[in-house]
Amino acid sequence: MAENNSITIPANEMQLVFKSILLKHGFTEAKAATCAKIFTENSVDGIYTHGVNRFPRFIEYVVKGYVNKDGVPVLQHKFGGIEQWNGNLGPGILNALHATNTATGLAQQFGIGCVALANTNHWMRGGTYGWQAAKAGYVFIGWTNTTALMPAWGATDARLGNNPLVIALPFKDEAIVLDMAMSQYSFGAMEQAVVKQKQLPVTGGYDDAGKLTNDPAAIIQSKRPLPIGYWKGAGLSLLLDLLAAVLSGGLATHQVNAQQAELGLSQVFIAIDISKLHNASAIAMLVQNILDNYKQSVPAGENDTITWPGERVLAARKNNTEYGIPIVNSIWQQILWLQ
């Protein structure tokens, strides 16, 4: 159900609005249609922070020239199943879709494919590309670096990106998809909580006084979100940044952070063709048995539900398709103003 300050918009209406705005800002028919589709699908799946809520900022970046609407990825180097591409600051969604398709094509040929993409833009929801690859029959591992948003463990100044990581594999007609930032809450999720005037369910970081808090506004102000797993998440964030820069030959987080905005990112897309494994015929049953055992977990609370990664997305997709996409009214009015 929509909240008191929210309205619901049918997916087809939202997609048409997005497309009209993109066309107004000079996107070709094909690029506008694809970007509008992905922004809408992210919203349908309940990832509003990288769907409808993020759309106005995307347009702002296009207007400012941070996103080159005409930029397309260009192959820089290849060796076997590894390729390095320059994204030419093109729209992050389009670059990431291309990289995912290229990685799965390499996996079909070599069993595994790795595409490293430099000089690109925000890919919006990383899970988009996990779902894409997994529903096509591939295991997917991908990540991106970001601007500096999180301190190293034991530090107070932001030097690490929240560097989202995506791991996905096929499951029946859908997929199991883990899509997570290295901070306990992504900044998009905290910004959404601020708009809705809500506190975070659990402690998410520190305020300016160095005290742990679940106040999203205070954490955004301090730039001191907690990394997942404390020092382990901080370490993983560092390694993801290192690998993204090394494999792509692109910018690292500290270099992205030195720019006027979050642009020129480095990303990695790895696909594995599991149909080529010797146990390929048994994989579906293996996955089902693991999930069956997982679902037998004893809930900690009476109303707690045990879900596997991606299961809540499927529930949100069903609900939002049927009843419309809930969106904060002020954000929708901001989008309509862009028409």
C-alpha positions as CSV (number, residue, x, y, z in Angstrom):
1,M,0.0,0.0,0.0
2,A,1.2,3.6,-0.6
3,E,2.1,5.7,2.3
4,N,0.3,8.9,3.3
5,N,2.6,11.1,1.3
6,S,2.8,8.7,-1.6
7,I,0.8,8.0,-4.8
8,T,0.8,5.0,-7.1
9,I,1.7,5.2,-10.7
10,P,1.1,2.3,-13.2
11,A,4.3,1.0,-14.7
12,N,3.3,1.8,-18.3
13,E,2.5,5.4,-17.4
14,M,5.8,5.8,-15.6
15,Q,7.8,4.3,-18.5
16,L,6.1,6.7,-21.0
17,V,6.9,9.7,-18.9
18,F,10.5,8.7,-18.5
19,K,10.8,8.1,-22.3
20,S,9.3,11.5,-23.2
21,I,11.7,13.3,-20.9
22,L,14.7,11.4,-22.3
23,L,13.6,12.2,-25.8
24,K,13.3,15.9,-24.8
25,H,16.9,15.8,-23.7
26,G,18.2,14.4,-27.0
27,F,18.3,10.7,-26.5
28,T,17.6,8.6,-29.6
29,E,14.4,6.6,-29.7
30,A,16.1,3.3,-28.9
31,K,18.3,4.7,-26.1
32,A,15.3,6.5,-24.5
33,A,13.2,3.4,-24.7
34,T,15.9,1.2,-23.1
35,C,16.7,3.6,-20.3
36,A,13.0,4.3,-19.5
37,K,12.4,0.5,-19.4
38,I,15.2,-0.1,-16.9
39,F,14.3,2.8,-14.7
40,T,10.7,1.6,-14.6
41,E,11.7,-2.1,-14.0
42,N,13.9,-1.1,-11.1
43,S,10.9,0.7,-9.6
44,V,8.5,-2.2,-10.3
45,D,11.0,-4.4,-8.4
46,G,10.9,-2.1,-5.4
47,I,14.3,-0.6,-5.9
48,Y,13.0,2.9,-5.9
49,T,16.3,4.4,-4.9
50,H,17.8,3.4,-8.2
51,G,14.7,3.7,-10.2
52,V,12.1,6.5,-10.0
53,N,13.9,8.3,-7.1
54,R,17.1,8.5,-9.0
55,F,15.7,9.6,-12.4
56,P,15.8,13.4,-11.7
57,R,19.5,13.2,-10.8
58,F,20.2,11.2,-13.9
59,I,18.6,14.0,-16.0
60,E,20.6,16.6,-14.0
61,Y,23.8,14.7,-14.9
62,V,22.8,14.6,-18.6
63,V,22.1,18.4,-18.6
64,K,25.5,19.1,-16.9
65,G,27.3,16.9,-19.3
66,Y,28.5,14.4,-16.8
67,V,26.6,11.7,-18.7
68,N,27.4,11.7,-22.4
69,K,24.1,10.6,-24.0
70,D,25.9,9.8,-27.2
71,G,28.8,8.0,-25.6
72,V,29.1,4.3,-26.5
73,P,31.6,1.7,-25.2
74,V,34.7,1.0,-27.3
75,L,36.9,-2.1,-27.0
76,Q,40.4,-1.3,-25.8
77,H,42.0,-4.7,-25.4
78,K,41.1,-8.4,-25.4
79,F,42.8,-11.7,-24.6
80,G,40.8,-14.9,-24.6
81,G,37.7,-14.5,-22.3
82,I,38.9,-11.1,-20.9
83,E,38.1,-7.8,-22.5
84,Q,38.7,-4.1,-21.4
85,W,36.3,-1.4,-22.6
86,N,36.1,2.4,-22.4
87,G,32.6,3.5,-21.6
88,N,33.2,7.1,-22.9
89,L,31.0,8.4,-20.1
90,G,27.9,7.1,-21.8
91,P,24.7,6.4,-19.9
92,G,25.7,3.8,-17.2
93,I,22.6,1.7,-17.8
94,L,23.4,1.3,-21.5
95,N,27.1,0.6,-20.9
96,A,26.3,-2.0,-18.3
97,L,23.8,-3.8,-20.5
98,H,26.4,-3.9,-23.2
99,A,29.0,-5.2,-20.9
100,T,26.7,-7.9,-19.5
101,N,25.8,-9.1,-23.0
102,T,29.5,-9.1,-24.0
103,A,30.4,-11.1,-20.8
104,T,27.7,-13.7,-21.4
105,G,28.8,-14.0,-25.1
106,L,32.4,-14.6,-24.0
107,A,31.2,-17.2,-21.4
108,Q,29.3,-19.0,-24.1
109,Q,32.5,-19.2,-26.1
110,F,35.1,-19.8,-23.3
111,G,33.0,-21.0,-20.4
112,I,33.8,-17.8,-18.5
113,G,33.8,-14.2,-19.7
114,C,35.1,-11.1,-17.9
115,V,34.4,-7.6,-19.2
116,A,36.1,-4.7,-17.3
117,L,34.6,-1.3,-18.1
118,A,36.4,2.0,-17.4
119,N,35.2,5.6,-17.8
120,T,31.5,4.8,-17.3
121,N,28.7,6.2,-15.2
122,H,26.4,5.0,-12.4
123,W,24.8,1.7,-13.5
124,M,21.7,2.5,-11.3
125,R,20.7,-1.0,-9.9
126,G,23.5,-3.5,-10.2
127,G,21.0,-6.3,-9.7
128,T,19.5,-5.4,-13.1
129,Y,22.5,-7.1,-14.8
130,G,22.5,-10.0,-12.4
131,W,18.9,-10.8,-13.3
132,Q,19.7,-10.3,-17.0
133,A,22.5,-12.8,-17.0
134,A,21.0,-15.3,-14.6
135,K,17.7,-15.5,-16.4
136,A,19.7,-16.2,-19.6
137,G,21.3,-19.2,-17.8
138,Y,24.6,-17.7,-16.5
139,V,26.2,-17.2,-13.1
140,F,27.0,-13.5,-12.8
141,I,29.4,-11.7,-10.5
142,G,29.7,-7.9,-11.0
143,W,30.7,-4.8,-9.1
144,T,31.4,-1.1,-9.4
145,N,33.4,1.4,-7.5
146,T,31.9,4.7,-6.5
147,T,32.9,8.1,-5.1
148,A,34.2,8.0,-1.5
149,L,31.3,7.5,0.8
150,M,32.6,5.5,3.7
151,P,35.6,5.6,6.1
152,A,38.2,2.9,6.4
153,W,37.6,0.9,9.6
154,G,38.8,2.9,12.5
155,A,38.9,6.1,10.5
156,T,36.6,9.1,10.5
157,D,37.1,10.5,6.9
158,A,35.5,8.9,3.8
159,R,38.1,7.1,1.6
160,L,36.2,4.0,0.5
161,G,33.3,3.7,-1.9
162,N,30.2,1.7,-0.9
163,N,31.1,-0.3,-4.1
164,P,28.0,-2.5,-4.8
165,L,28.5,-6.2,-5.4
166,V,26.1,-8.4,-7.4
167,I,26.1,-12.2,-7.4
168,A,23.4,-14.1,-9.3
169,L,22.6,-17.6,-10.5
170,P,19.7,-19.1,-12.4
171,F,16.8,-20.6,-10.5
172,K,13.8,-22.0,-12.3
173,D,12.3,-19.3,-14.5
174,E,13.8,-16.5,-12.3
175,A,17.1,-16.0,-10.4
176,I,18.7,-15.8,-7.0
177,V,20.3,-12.3,-6.9
178,L,22.3,-10.8,-4.1
179,D,22.8,-7.0,-4.7
180,M,24.4,-5.2,-1.9
181,A,26.4,-2.1,-1.1
182,M,29.4,-2.3,1.2
183,S,27.8,0.1,3.6
184,Q,25.0,-1.2,5.9
185,Y,22.6,1.0,4.1
186,S,23.2,2.5,0.6
187,F,23.0,6.3,0.5
188,G,20.0,5.9,-1.8
189,A,18.2,4.0,0.9
190,M,19.1,6.6,3.5
191,E,18.0,9.4,1.3
192,Q,14.7,7.7,0.8
193,A,14.3,7.3,4.5
194,V,15.0,11.0,5.0
195,V,12.3,11.9,2.4
196,K,9.8,9.6,4.2
197,Q,10.9,11.0,7.6
198,K,11.8,7.5,8.9
199,Q,14.6,6.2,11.1
200,L,16.6,3.2,9.9
201,P,15.5,-0.2,11.3
202,V,19.0,-0.9,12.8
203,T,22.0,1.3,13.5
204,G,23.5,2.5,10.2
205,G,26.5,4.6,11.1
206,Y,27.8,7.6,13.1
207,D,26.7,11.1,13.5
208,D,29.0,14.1,13.5
209,A,29.7,13.6,17.2
210,G,30.9,10.0,16.6
211,K,27.9,8.4,18.2
212,L,26.2,5.4,16.6
213,T,22.8,6.3,15.2
214,N,19.9,5.1,13.1
215,D,19.1,8.7,11.9
216,P,19.8,8.6,8.1
217,A,20.1,12.4,7.8
218,A,22.9,12.4,10.5
219,I,24.8,9.6,8.7
220,I,24.5,11.3,5.4
221,Q,25.8,14.5,7.0
222,S,28.8,12.8,8.7
223,K,29.6,10.5,5.7
224,R,30.3,7.8,8.3
225,P,28.0,4.8,7.4
226,L,28.9,1.5,9.0
227,P,30.4,-1.0,6.6
228,I,28.8,-4.4,6.4
229,G,30.6,-6.7,8.8
230,Y,32.5,-3.8,10.2
231,W,36.2,-4.2,9.3
232,K,35.4,-7.1,6.9
233,G,33.1,-4.9,4.8
234,A,35.7,-2.1,4.7
235,G,38.3,-4.6,3.5
236,L,36.0,-6.0,0.9
237,S,35.2,-2.5,-0.3
238,L,38.9,-1.7,-0.7
239,L,39.6,-5.0,-2.7
240,L,36.6,-4.3,-5.0
241,D,38.0,-0.9,-5.8
242,L,41.5,-2.3,-6.4
243,L,40.2,-5.0,-8.7
244,A,37.9,-2.7,-10.6
245,A,40.7,-0.2,-11.3
246,V,43.3,-2.9,-12.1
247,L,41.1,-5.0,-14.4
248,S,39.6,-2.0,-16.3
249,G,42.6,0.3,-16.3
250,G,40.2,3.0,-15.1
251,L,39.9,5.2,-12.2
252,A,39.9,4.2,-8.5
253,T,37.6,5.6,-5.9
254,H,40.1,8.3,-4.7
255,Q,40.4,9.5,-8.4
256,V,36.6,9.4,-8.9
257,N,36.3,11.4,-5.7
258,A,38.6,14.2,-7.0
259,Q,36.1,15.0,-9.8
260,Q,33.2,17.4,-9.8
261,A,30.7,14.5,-9.5
262,E,30.4,10.7,-9.4
263,L,31.5,9.9,-13.0
264,G,34.3,7.9,-14.7
265,L,33.6,4.8,-12.7
266,S,35.2,1.4,-13.1
267,Q,33.1,-1.8,-13.3
268,V,33.6,-5.5,-13.7
269,F,31.2,-8.0,-15.2
270,I,31.9,-11.7,-15.0
271,A,29.7,-14.4,-16.5
272,I,30.0,-18.2,-16.2
273,D,28.2,-20.6,-18.5
274,I,27.2,-23.4,-16.0
275,S,25.7,-25.5,-18.9
276,K,29.3,-26.4,-19.6
277,L,30.0,-27.9,-16.2
278,H,30.2,-31.6,-15.8
279,N,27.4,-31.5,-13.2
280,A,25.1,-29.3,-15.3
281,S,22.2,-31.7,-15.3
282,A,22.2,-31.8,-11.5
283,I,22.5,-28.1,-10.8
284,A,18.8,-27.3,-10.7
285,M,18.1,-30.0,-8.1
286,L,21.2,-29.0,-6.1
287,V,20.0,-25.4,-5.9
288,Q,16.5,-26.5,-4.9
289,N,17.8,-28.8,-2.1
290,I,20.0,-26.0,-0.7
291,L,17.1,-23.6,-0.7
292,D,14.7,-26.1,0.8
293,N,17.1,-26.7,3.7
294,Y,17.6,-22.9,4.1
295,K,13.9,-22.3,4.3
296,Q,13.7,-24.7,7.2
297,S,15.5,-22.1,9.3
298,V,13.7,-21.3,12.6
299,P,12.6,-17.7,12.5
300,A,13.9,-15.5,15.4
301,G,10.5,-13.7,15.8
302,E,6.9,-14.7,15.4
303,N,6.5,-12.4,12.3
304,D,9.9,-13.0,10.8
305,T,10.1,-14.5,7.3
306,I,13.1,-16.3,5.9
307,T,13.8,-15.3,2.3
308,W,16.6,-15.9,-0.1
309,P,18.2,-13.0,-2.0
310,G,15.9,-11.8,-4.7
311,E,12.7,-13.3,-3.2
312,R,11.5,-10.0,-1.9
313,V,12.1,-8.5,-5.3
314,L,9.8,-11.0,-6.8
315,A,7.1,-10.1,-4.2
316,A,7.5,-6.4,-4.9
317,R,7.4,-7.0,-8.6
318,K,4.1,-8.9,-8.3
319,N,2.5,-6.3,-6.0
320,N,3.7,-3.2,-8.0
321,T,2.6,-4.7,-11.3
322,E,-0.8,-5.3,-9.9
323,Y,-1.4,-2.2,-7.8
324,G,1.0,0.4,-9.3
325,I,4.4,1.7,-8.2
326,P,4.3,3.7,-4.9
327,I,6.3,6.9,-5.1
328,V,6.6,9.9,-2.9
329,N,4.3,12.6,-4.4
330,S,6.9,15.3,-4.3
331,I,9.4,13.2,-6.3
332,W,6.8,12.4,-9.0
333,Q,5.9,16.1,-9.3
334,Q,9.6,16.9,-9.7
335,I,9.7,14.3,-12.6
336,L,6.6,15.7,-14.2
337,W,8.1,19.1,-14.2
338,L,11.0,17.8,-16.3
339,Q,8.6,17.1,-19.2
